[in-house]
Amino acid sequence: MKSFLYNIGYFIKETGRIIRLNLLSNVFSIIGTGLILIILGIVIVGTDIGNRLVVMLNEEAEISGYFSDSVDEEAKETVVERIGKIQGVTSVRLVSETEAQDRMKDILGDEAKILELFDENPFEAFVEIRIDMEAIDNILDDVASMIEIEYVRDNRAVLDNIKDITNTLKLFGYLMITAVGITTIIILSHMIRQGIYNNKEQINTLRLLGSPSGFIGLPYILSGILLTFLGGMLATVSIVSLINVAYEGIAGTIPFMPLPPRTDLIEKMMIILPSISLSLGFIGSLFGLSSIRERA
């Protein structure tokens, strides 16, 4: 540790020299890494929004139970109480015929006048049941087994489709992280190897002077970490800008979209992208550094 602190000036100076030696190539490496991480950031944001949408829909998930014709009003109230005690049911209420008709009028809007053609209210009372999606199978079985319930309607197909989309997005995100990692490591490893090759005479001189491998290789590790970190910061600034633009646009056109809080999403990106870039820079530099013995 004392040796590192004593030579920190040399390490910083040598890191700068290594970067300047292939400045144009290193600039393109920063831009390339930044673009790759931007794509990764977009995938992460999309996955986060998809997860939030599924959570919101799960919280609003409900099924409806329709009574048999022979069930009277008192029995309906009893059924509601029994359903409320089923594990996984978050809330339950009885929707009367009149309320069911009013809901349909709201849905039909200007076309609601068609309901005036009926002499009597065509809608039936039903039980509205909010549920935990994880327990939907057990709840459906318990409700359907009640003799007072003739039919149970659920929207599980829609929720399952949304879950499938989100799971696909997650898988795509994992594949993207893997692709970003491999690509960045390959680019950085090649860059470090090239730098070692260009400095092989100096490396041989340092070896003859008795310098340990760690002393020789540390500037290359620092340069690799610095370059990928700069790429990560470029990606972070770009993603934050995209988030701000997207939120402004969506707020004006799709106000009901269940977006995560903007500040939370921005803070998440400001932590994840630089952290990933630092990790990839360190790993890529180690791979590139393994060529010192071959090149020197």
Order of alpha helices (4+ residues) and beta strands (2+ residues): alpha-alpha-alpha-beta-alpha-beta-alpha-beta-alpha-beta-alpha-alpha-alpha-alpha-alpha
